[in-house]
Amino acid sequence: MTVDPRLADLRRQTFAALRPPPKLALSDWAERNLRLPAGVSATPGPVRLWEFQRGLADAIGDPTIPRVTCLKAVRCGYSTLLVAAVAAYASNDPCPVLMLVPTTDDARNFMVHHLEPVAEVTPALSGLFADDDIASRNTLTAKRYPGGSLKVIAARAPRALRAHTAKVLLADEVDGMEVTAEGNPLLLAEKRTLSYPDRKIVTGSTPTDSETSMIAAEYEKSDRRVFECLCPECHEHSEILWRDIRWTEGDPDSAAWCCPECGCLIPESRKGEIVAKGHWRATRPEVKGHAGFKLTALVSLMPNASWPNLIREFLAAKGRPDSLKVFVNTVLAETWRDDAGEELDESLLASRREAIGLDRLPPEVLYLTGGADVQKDRIELTSLGWTGDGDALVLGHEIIWGDPAEGDTWAEFDDLLRRDFRHPNGGALRYDAAMVDSGDGGMTDQVYQFARPRVGRRIFPLKGVAGFKRPLVERAKTRGIALQLVGVDVAKQRLLNALLAGTGWRFSDSLSDEWFSQLTAERRVVRYSRGQPAARFERIVGRRAEALDCVVYAMAARALVGVAVDRREAELASKALPKPTPNVVKSAWLER
């Protein structure tokens, strides 16, 4: 039987109309639909992705790849890709989406400063998160849309995960998440996706320490893709590594990439060209279903990520371990290897004593902070001088013997904190801030009673809190006083890095051998907690650690001082003593 060609053609057209159109790759969808407002992007308007972003975006949107890991630097546009992923799922493939971020502030920031502004200016998302029937169920960190929902949850509150299931999990800055009593928040979040056979898990983060980095461990399990740029001279593709960035000493603007294949120098002016012709290459192609991307700032086309700018950042950071660690983590997307388990040599540190002290201030000292540890029969005080460049000078360690339950002991301690010290430039220096440990439950009331009327002099009680992912100082109000929460592990790590590097710290010859023994009384080790590697400081058996504690508290006190360097230099050049700061007790009726 002969079929009428016109009927066959009509049949093909009918089936073509009924067949769903092929899905766009996430990169294409984002460039066709997504718009960025001025408050979100320095280049507002339709999204235009760089080549390295396209490969990552398409893996995030590919249903055949269940897991995507991104070991990333900053200034690479990763936040834009997360917004694109949420928007694409909400408009094209609605389903329950769960986003995990380190803190509640991070959750609010993503919604308020990223997703909501983009949704307001993107026609494809118009009204999607504000439907009249479901708007009443939306909250700041939870949005519903037809066929699905988005919930943004803080890792610090892992119990909130119990009430949710999701097909898509987006976890951002996983190295900023701490393992809690509930367990590893990332693993807990992944369990909320088990009911979906076609689940999608996307994790991304700048890395931290090599021993404890979750994102580095995930990347190692993946197919480990690297972005390779095309050399315009030899036409070979190679990854841009920091060791291949060249510049003339003293002239960062001469920066160029040395192609490892042919040795030719590619200037910054051709960076856009070689990135546009780059591609991702899997270094472990045998791994299936887990795409891993290492994304460094060396390929970023943002103006502040130019090679000359990155060189300037490196030159400013290389002399200080803490600053260099930030550069390695956030620019090169590499983990930082601390000298874990290495003990400080107390004799070597003691040999660095020099003729400085509270009565012999070096002219470069511009600030003075104190850290005090309270024991049952004494109060110990360490005084740190600080230069404008951030170097620390341990100028003295003093002990006030007496029962802290008695007022005379505190009066003597207060006299120490009221002293003026003659500065070589002609003026006088006094304590800019001091912190007193209130962690000993037996002395908490006495510390609060002492500090409360002296807050105007920046004398605060503190409580030490463990964890390497906490801020150095965080304010918490309790019992009517501004209690300072000090990240003691963070401070000890900074101190350890600097002392091992031999930079940034100087010591008075008034310090005893016992003081150096106490300063080096703890070592950094890595133990497994709830199946996860966790770093911590452990006391060396037989050592006391009051000197170490006092130094940590005085380091934290420096974070409370914001006087500009030029202003302080002018003050110290004056021969007039600074006016004493009166004790001011705030009346309760002012708050009524």
C-alpha positions as CSV (number, residue, x, y, z in Angstrom):
1,M,0.0,0.0,0.0
2,T,1.3,3.4,-1.0
3,V,1.3,6.1,1.7
4,D,0.5,9.6,0.6
5,P,3.8,11.6,1.2
6,R,1.7,14.6,2.4
7,L,0.1,12.4,5.1
8,A,3.5,11.0,6.2
9,D,4.8,14.6,6.4
10,L,1.8,15.7,8.5
11,R,2.3,12.7,10.8
12,R,6.0,13.6,11.3
13,Q,5.0,17.2,12.1
14,T,2.4,16.0,14.6
15,F,4.8,13.8,16.5
16,A,7.4,16.5,16.5
17,A,4.9,18.9,18.0
18,L,4.0,16.4,20.7
19,R,7.6,15.4,21.5
20,P,9.1,17.6,24.3
21,P,11.8,19.9,23.1
22,P,15.4,18.9,23.9
23,K,16.6,20.4,27.2
24,L,19.0,23.2,27.0
25,A,22.3,22.8,28.7
26,L,22.4,24.8,31.9
27,S,25.0,27.2,30.4
28,D,22.8,27.9,27.4
29,W,19.7,28.3,29.5
30,A,21.5,30.8,31.8
31,E,22.7,32.9,29.0
32,R,19.3,33.0,27.3
33,N,17.3,33.7,30.4
34,L,19.2,34.9,33.4
35,R,19.9,38.5,34.1
36,L,22.0,40.1,36.8
37,P,21.1,43.4,38.5
38,A,23.6,46.1,39.3
39,G,23.6,45.3,43.0
40,V,24.7,41.7,42.3
41,S,27.2,42.1,39.5
42,A,29.7,44.7,38.3
43,T,28.5,43.9,34.8
44,P,24.7,43.9,35.0
45,G,22.5,42.5,32.3
46,P,22.2,39.1,30.6
47,V,24.5,36.5,31.9
48,R,27.6,35.8,29.8
49,L,29.6,32.8,31.0
50,W,33.3,32.3,30.6
51,E,34.4,29.0,29.1
52,F,35.5,27.5,32.4
53,Q,32.1,28.4,33.9
54,R,30.2,26.7,31.0
55,G,31.8,23.3,31.6
56,L,31.0,23.5,35.3
57,A,27.5,24.7,34.7
58,D,26.7,22.0,32.2
59,A,27.9,19.3,34.6
60,I,25.6,20.7,37.3
61,G,22.7,20.6,34.9
62,D,23.5,17.2,33.4
63,P,21.1,14.5,34.8
64,T,23.5,11.7,33.9
65,I,26.1,13.1,36.4
66,P,24.8,12.5,39.9
67,R,27.6,14.2,41.8
68,V,29.6,17.3,41.0
69,T,32.4,18.7,43.2
70,C,34.1,22.1,42.7
71,L,37.4,22.9,44.4
72,K,37.4,26.6,43.8
73,A,39.1,29.9,44.3
74,V,37.2,33.2,44.8
75,R,36.5,35.6,42.0
76,C,35.5,32.9,39.6
77,G,31.7,33.6,39.5
78,Y,30.7,30.4,41.3
79,S,27.8,32.1,43.1
80,T,26.3,33.0,39.7
81,L,26.3,29.3,38.8
82,L,24.5,28.4,42.0
83,V,21.8,31.0,41.3
84,A,21.5,29.7,37.7
85,A,21.1,26.1,39.0
86,V,18.3,27.1,41.5
87,A,16.6,29.2,38.8
88,A,16.8,26.4,36.2
89,Y,15.4,23.7,38.5
90,A,12.6,26.0,39.7
91,S,11.5,27.0,36.1
92,N,12.3,23.9,34.1
93,D,12.5,20.9,36.3
94,P,10.6,21.8,39.6
95,C,11.6,19.6,42.5
96,P,12.6,19.9,46.1
97,V,16.0,21.7,46.3
98,L,18.1,21.9,49.5
99,M,21.0,24.2,49.9
100,L,23.4,23.8,52.8
101,V,25.7,26.7,53.8
102,P,27.9,27.2,56.9
103,T,25.8,29.8,58.9
104,T,22.4,31.4,59.1
105,D,24.0,34.7,57.8
106,D,25.2,32.8,54.7
107,A,21.6,31.5,54.2
108,R,20.2,35.0,54.4
109,N,22.9,36.4,52.2
110,F,22.2,33.9,49.4
111,M,18.5,34.7,49.4
112,V,18.6,38.5,49.9
113,H,21.8,39.4,47.9
114,H,21.8,36.8,45.2
115,L,18.6,34.9,44.4
116,E,15.9,37.5,45.1
117,P,17.6,40.4,43.2
118,V,18.2,38.1,40.2
119,A,14.6,36.8,40.3
120,E,13.3,40.4,40.2
121,V,15.0,41.3,36.9
122,T,14.8,37.9,35.2
123,P,11.5,37.6,33.1
124,A,11.8,33.8,33.2
125,L,11.5,33.9,37.0
126,S,8.8,36.5,37.2
127,G,6.4,35.6,40.0
128,L,7.9,32.1,40.4
129,F,8.7,32.6,44.0
130,A,5.7,34.8,44.9
131,D,2.6,32.9,43.7
132,D,-0.5,34.2,45.5
133,D,-1.5,30.6,46.6
134,I,1.9,29.8,48.2
135,A,3.5,33.2,49.0
136,S,2.1,33.0,52.6
137,R,4.2,29.9,53.1
138,N,7.5,31.5,52.0
139,T,10.0,32.7,54.5
140,L,13.4,34.4,54.2
141,T,15.3,31.1,53.8
142,A,12.5,28.9,52.3
143,K,10.7,29.5,49.0
144,R,8.0,27.4,47.4
145,Y,7.2,27.3,43.7
146,P,4.8,25.2,41.6
147,G,6.1,21.6,41.8
148,G,8.9,22.1,44.2
149,S,10.6,24.2,46.9
150,L,14.0,25.7,47.9
151,K,15.2,25.6,51.5
152,V,18.5,27.1,52.5
153,I,19.8,25.6,55.8
154,A,22.8,26.4,58.0
155,A,25.2,23.6,58.8
156,R,25.4,24.9,62.4
157,A,21.8,23.8,62.9
158,P,21.9,20.3,61.5
159,R,18.7,19.2,63.3
160,A,16.8,21.3,60.8
161,L,17.8,18.8,58.1
162,R,15.6,16.1,59.7
163,A,12.3,17.7,58.5
164,H,13.4,17.9,54.8
165,T,14.0,15.6,51.8
166,A,15.3,16.8,48.5
167,K,16.1,15.6,45.0
168,V,18.8,18.2,44.6
169,L,21.4,19.1,47.2
170,L,23.6,22.2,46.7
171,A,26.3,22.6,49.4
172,D,28.4,25.7,49.4
173,E,31.6,26.4,51.3
174,V,31.7,23.0,52.9
175,D,35.1,23.6,54.4
176,G,33.5,26.3,56.5
177,M,31.2,23.7,58.1
178,E,32.1,22.1,61.5
179,V,31.3,18.6,62.5
180,T,28.8,18.8,65.4
181,A,27.4,16.4,67.9
182,E,24.9,15.4,65.3
183,G,27.7,14.4,62.9
184,N,29.1,15.7,59.6
185,P,26.5,18.2,58.3
186,L,27.3,17.3,54.7
187,L,26.8,13.6,55.2
188,L,23.6,14.3,57.1
189,A,22.3,16.5,54.2
190,E,23.2,13.8,51.7
191,K,21.0,11.3,53.6
192,R,18.0,13.6,52.9
193,T,18.4,12.8,49.1
194,L,18.4,9.0,49.4
195,S,14.7,8.6,48.5
196,Y,15.4,10.0,45.0
197,P,17.1,7.5,42.6
198,D,17.9,10.5,40.3
199,R,19.3,12.7,43.0
200,K,21.9,15.4,42.3
201,I,24.6,16.4,44.8
202,V,26.7,19.5,44.1
203,T,29.4,20.5,46.6
204,G,31.7,23.5,46.3
205,S,34.2,25.3,48.5
206,T,37.5,27.1,48.7
207,P,39.8,24.6,50.5
208,T,41.4,25.0,53.9
209,D,43.9,22.7,55.6
210,S,45.1,19.7,53.8
211,E,44.5,17.3,56.7
212,T,40.8,18.3,57.3
213,S,39.5,19.7,54.0
214,M,36.2,18.1,53.0
215,I,36.2,19.6,49.6
216,A,39.7,18.4,48.8
217,A,38.8,14.9,49.9
218,E,35.7,14.9,47.7
219,Y,37.7,16.2,44.7
220,E,40.2,13.4,45.1
221,K,37.3,10.9,44.7
222,S,36.1,12.5,41.5
223,D,37.5,12.4,37.9
224,R,39.6,15.4,38.9
225,R,39.2,17.8,36.0
226,V,41.6,20.7,35.4
227,F,41.0,23.7,33.0
228,E,43.6,23.9,30.3
229,C,44.2,27.0,28.2
230,L,45.4,27.0,24.5
231,C,48.9,28.4,23.9
232,P,48.7,30.6,20.8
233,E,52.2,29.8,19.9
234,C,52.5,26.0,20.1
235,H,48.7,25.3,20.1
236,E,48.9,22.9,23.0
237,H,46.6,22.9,26.0
238,S,48.1,23.3,29.5
239,E,46.8,24.1,33.0
240,I,47.9,27.6,34.2
241,L,49.9,27.0,37.4
242,W,51.4,29.6,39.7
243,R,54.9,28.3,39.1
244,D,54.5,29.2,35.5
245,I,53.6,32.9,36.1
246,R,56.6,35.0,35.4
247,W,57.4,38.7,36.1
248,T,60.4,41.0,36.4
249,E,61.4,41.7,40.0
250,G,59.8,44.9,41.1
251,D,57.4,45.1,38.2
252,P,54.2,43.0,38.6
253,D,52.7,44.6,35.5
254,S,55.2,42.6,33.4
255,A,53.3,39.4,34.4
256,A,53.0,36.7,31.8
257,W,52.3,33.0,31.6
258,C,55.1,30.7,30.5
259,C,53.7,27.9,28.5
260,P,55.2,24.7,29.9
261,E,55.1,23.0,26.5
262,C,57.1,25.6,24.4
263,G,58.4,28.1,27.0
264,C,56.9,31.2,25.3
265,L,55.5,34.0,27.4
266,I,51.8,34.9,27.1
267,P,51.1,38.4,28.5
268,E,48.0,39.3,30.5
269,S,46.6,41.1,27.5
270,R,46.1,37.7,25.8
271,K,44.6,36.0,28.8
272,G,41.0,36.4,27.6
273,E,42.0,34.8,24.3
274,I,43.7,31.7,25.8
275,V,40.9,31.2,28.3
276,A,38.2,31.4,25.6
277,K,39.9,28.5,23.8
278,G,40.4,26.4,26.9
279,H,38.7,23.2,27.9
280,W,38.3,20.9,30.9
281,R,40.3,17.7,31.0
282,A,39.6,14.8,33.3
283,T,42.8,13.5,34.8
284,R,41.0,10.4,36.1
285,P,38.6,9.5,33.2
286,E,38.0,6.1,34.6
287,V,35.9,7.6,37.4
288,K,32.2,7.8,36.3
289,G,29.3,9.7,37.7
290,H,31.4,12.1,39.8
291,A,32.7,15.2,38.0
292,G,35.3,17.2,39.9
293,F,36.5,20.6,38.9
294,K,39.6,22.5,40.2
295,L,39.0,26.2,39.5
296,T,41.7,28.7,40.3
297,A,41.7,32.5,40.1
298,L,44.6,32.3,37.6
299,V,42.0,31.8,34.8
300,S,39.5,34.3,36.1
301,L,38.8,37.3,33.8
302,M,37.6,39.6,36.6
303,P,39.7,42.8,36.5
304,N,40.8,42.3,40.2
305,A,42.0,38.8,39.3
306,S,44.5,39.9,36.7
307,W,48.0,38.3,37.0
308,P,49.6,41.6,38.0
309,N,47.0,42.0,40.8
310,L,47.5,38.5,42.0
311,I,51.3,39.0,42.0
312,R,50.9,42.0,44.2
313,E,48.7,40.0,46.6
314,F,51.3,37.3,46.7
315,L,54.2,39.7,47.4
316,A,52.2,41.3,50.3
317,A,51.3,37.9,51.7
318,K,54.5,35.8,51.3
319,G,56.2,37.0,54.5
320,R,53.3,36.0,56.7
321,P,52.0,32.5,57.0
322,D,48.4,33.5,57.8
323,S,48.3,35.8,54.8
324,L,50.0,33.3,52.6
325,K,47.5,30.6,53.6
326,V,44.7,32.9,52.4
327,F,46.4,33.4,49.1
328,V,47.0,29.6,48.6
329,N,43.4,28.8,49.6
330,T,41.4,31.5,47.9
331,V,43.6,32.3,44.8
332,L,45.3,29.0,43.9
333,A,42.4,26.7,45.2
334,E,45.0,24.6,47.0
335,T,45.0,23.2,50.5
336,W,47.3,24.6,53.1
337,R,49.7,22.1,54.9
338,D,50.3,23.2,58.5
339,D,53.2,21.8,60.4
340,A,50.8,19.5,62.3
341,G,52.4,17.7,65.3
342,E,55.6,19.7,65.1
343,E,56.6,21.0,68.4
344,L,58.1,24.5,68.9
345,D,61.6,24.6,70.2
346,E,61.4,26.6,73.4
347,S,65.2,27.0,73.6
348,L,65.3,28.4,70.1
349,L,62.5,30.9,70.9
350,A,64.2,31.9,74.1
351,S,67.4,32.6,72.3
352,R,65.6,35.3,70.3
353,R,65.1,37.5,73.4
354,E,66.2,41.1,73.0
355,A,66.6,44.3,75.0
356,I,63.0,45.5,74.8
357,G,60.2,45.7,77.3
358,L,57.4,47.9,78.8
359,D,60.1,50.2,80.1
360,R,62.0,50.1,76.7
361,L,59.5,50.5,74.0
362,P,60.9,50.2,70.5
363,P,59.7,53.2,68.3
364,E,57.8,50.9,65.9
365,V,55.4,49.8,68.7
366,L,52.1,51.7,68.1
367,Y,49.5,49.7,70.1
368,L,49.5,47.8,73.4
369,T,47.1,45.0,74.4
370,G,46.9,42.7,77.4
371,G,45.7,39.2,78.0
372,A,45.0,38.0,81.5
373,D,44.5,34.5,82.9
374,V,42.8,34.1,86.4
375,Q,43.9,31.3,88.7
376,K,42.8,30.6,92.2
377,D,45.8,32.4,93.8
378,R,46.9,34.9,91.2
379,I,46.2,36.8,88.0
380,E,48.7,36.6,85.2
381,L,49.1,39.4,82.6
382,T,51.0,39.3,79.2
383,S,51.5,42.6,77.4
384,L,51.9,42.6,73.6
385,G,53.1,45.6,71.6
386,W,52.0,45.8,68.0
387,T,53.6,47.5,65.0
388,G,51.7,49.2,62.2
389,D,52.5,46.1,60.0
390,G,51.0,43.7,62.5
391,D,54.2,42.4,64.1
392,A,53.8,41.4,67.7
393,L,56.3,42.1,70.5
394,V,55.9,40.3,73.8
395,L,57.0,43.1,76.1
396,G,56.3,41.5,79.5
397,H,54.6,39.0,81.7
398,E,53.5,39.9,85.2
399,I,51.9,38.0,88.0
400,I,49.7,39.5,90.7
401,W,49.7,37.2,93.6
402,G,46.6,37.1,95.7
403,D,43.1,35.6,96.0
404,P,40.9,36.9,93.1
405,A,37.9,36.6,95.4
406,E,39.3,39.6,97.2
407,G,39.1,43.2,96.0
408,D,42.8,44.1,96.7
409,T,44.0,41.7,94.0
410,W,41.8,43.2,91.4
411,A,42.7,46.7,92.5
412,E,46.4,45.9,91.9
413,F,45.5,44.4,88.6
414,D,43.7,47.5,87.6
415,D,46.7,49.6,88.5
416,L,48.7,47.6,86.0
417,L,46.2,48.3,83.3
418,R,46.2,52.1,84.1
419,R,49.9,52.6,83.5
420,D,51.3,55.0,80.9
421,F,54.6,54.0,79.2
422,R,56.9,56.6,77.7
423,H,57.3,56.2,74.0
424,P,60.6,57.0,72.2
425,N,58.8,59.4,69.9
426,G,57.9,61.6,72.8
427,G,54.3,60.6,73.6
428,A,52.9,57.9,75.9
429,L,51.3,54.5,75.3
430,R,48.7,52.8,77.4
431,Y,46.7,49.7,77.0
432,D,44.4,50.0,74.0
433,A,42.4,46.9,75.0
434,A,42.6,43.9,77.4
435,M,40.8,40.7,77.8
436,V,40.4,38.7,81.0
437,D,39.5,35.0,81.0
438,S,36.2,34.3,82.7
439,G,36.1,30.6,81.7
440,D,37.0,29.4,85.2
441,G,33.5,28.8,86.7
442,G,34.8,29.7,90.2
443,M,35.9,33.2,89.1
444,T,33.3,34.2,86.5
445,D,31.4,36.5,88.8
446,Q,34.6,38.3,89.9
447,V,35.7,38.8,86.3
448,Y,32.4,40.2,85.3
449,Q,32.3,42.5,88.3
450,F,35.7,43.8,87.4
451,A,35.1,44.2,83.7
452,R,31.6,45.7,83.7
453,P,32.5,49.3,84.7
454,R,35.7,49.2,82.6
455,V,34.2,48.4,79.2
456,G,34.8,52.0,78.2
457,R,38.5,51.3,78.5
458,R,38.1,48.2,76.3
459,I,38.6,45.8,79.1
460,F,36.3,42.8,78.4
461,P,35.7,39.3,79.9
462,L,36.3,36.5,77.5
463,K,35.4,32.8,77.1
464,G,37.5,30.6,74.9
465,V,35.7,28.5,72.3
466,A,37.2,25.6,70.3
467,G,37.2,25.2,66.6
468,F,39.4,26.2,63.7
469,K,36.5,27.7,61.7
470,R,35.3,30.2,64.2
471,P,36.1,34.0,64.0
472,L,39.0,35.1,66.2
473,V,36.7,37.3,68.3
474,E,32.9,37.2,68.4
475,R,30.7,39.2,70.7
476,A,28.0,37.6,72.8
477,K,26.0,39.5,75.4
478,T,25.4,37.7,78.7
479,R,24.3,38.9,82.1
480,G,24.3,42.5,80.9
481,I,27.9,42.5,79.7
482,A,29.6,42.2,76.4
483,L,31.3,38.8,76.6
484,Q,33.9,38.2,74.0
485,L,34.0,34.7,72.5
486,V,37.6,34.0,71.5
487,G,38.5,31.3,68.9
488,V,41.4,29.9,70.8
489,D,42.3,27.3,68.2
490,V,42.3,29.9,65.5
491,A,44.7,32.1,67.6
492,K,47.0,29.2,68.5
493,Q,47.2,28.2,64.8
494,R,48.2,31.7,63.8
495,L,50.8,31.8,66.5
496,L,52.1,28.4,65.6
497,N,52.5,29.3,61.9
498,A,54.3,32.5,62.7
499,L,56.7,31.0,65.3
500,L,57.6,28.1,63.0
501,A,58.2,30.6,60.2
502,G,60.3,32.8,62.5
503,T,58.5,35.9,61.4
504,G,56.3,38.6,63.0
505,W,57.2,37.9,66.7
506,R,59.8,39.3,69.0
507,F,60.5,38.7,72.7
508,S,61.6,40.8,75.7
509,D,64.6,39.7,77.7
510,S,62.5,40.0,80.8
511,L,60.7,36.8,79.9
512,S,61.9,33.7,81.9
513,D,62.8,30.3,80.6
514,E,59.6,29.0,82.3
515,W,57.6,31.4,80.3
516,F,58.9,30.0,77.0
517,S,58.2,26.5,78.3
518,Q,54.5,27.5,78.9
519,L,54.3,29.2,75.5
520,T,55.2,26.0,73.8
521,A,53.1,23.8,76.1
522,E,50.7,22.5,73.3
523,R,51.1,20.8,70.0
524,R,48.7,20.6,67.1
525,V,47.5,17.1,66.2
526,V,44.8,15.5,64.0
527,R,42.5,13.0,65.6
528,Y,39.4,11.3,64.2
529,S,36.1,12.5,65.7
530,R,32.9,10.7,64.6
531,G,34.8,9.2,61.8
532,Q,36.1,12.6,60.5
533,P,39.6,14.0,60.8
534,A,39.6,16.9,63.2
535,A,42.6,19.1,64.2
536,R,43.0,20.2,67.8
537,F,45.7,21.4,70.2
538,E,46.8,19.0,73.0
539,R,48.7,19.8,76.1
540,I,52.2,18.3,76.4
541,V,52.2,16.2,79.6
542,G,53.7,18.0,82.6
543,R,53.5,21.5,81.1
544,R,51.6,24.5,82.3
545,A,50.1,26.8,79.7
546,E,49.3,30.2,81.4
547,A,51.8,32.1,79.2
548,L,50.2,30.6,76.0
549,D,46.7,31.4,77.1
550,C,47.7,35.0,78.0
551,V,49.3,35.5,74.6
552,V,46.2,34.2,72.9
553,Y,44.0,36.6,74.8
554,A,46.2,39.6,74.0
555,M,46.1,38.6,70.4
556,A,42.3,38.6,70.4
557,A,42.3,42.0,72.2
558,R,44.2,43.5,69.2
559,A,41.1,42.7,67.0
560,L,39.2,45.3,69.2
561,V,41.5,48.2,68.4
562,G,40.7,50.2,65.3
563,V,42.9,53.3,65.6
564,A,44.5,54.2,62.2
565,V,48.3,53.9,62.0
566,D,48.8,57.6,60.9
567,R,46.6,58.8,63.7
568,R,48.4,56.8,66.3
569,E,51.8,57.9,65.0
570,A,50.7,61.5,65.4
571,E,49.5,60.8,68.9
572,L,52.8,59.3,69.9
573,A,54.8,62.1,68.4
574,S,53.1,64.4,70.9
575,K,54.8,64.9,74.2
576,A,51.5,65.4,76.0
577,L,50.2,62.3,77.7
578,P,46.9,61.0,76.4
579,K,43.8,61.9,78.5
580,P,42.9,59.1,80.8
581,T,39.6,57.3,79.9
582,P,37.2,57.6,82.8
583,N,35.3,54.6,84.0
584,V,31.7,55.1,82.9
585,V,28.9,53.0,84.4
586,K,25.8,53.1,82.1
587,S,22.6,53.7,84.1
588,A,19.9,51.1,83.5
589,W,17.2,53.7,83.0
590,L,18.7,54.7,79.7
591,E,17.5,51.4,78.2
592,R,14.0,51.7,79.4
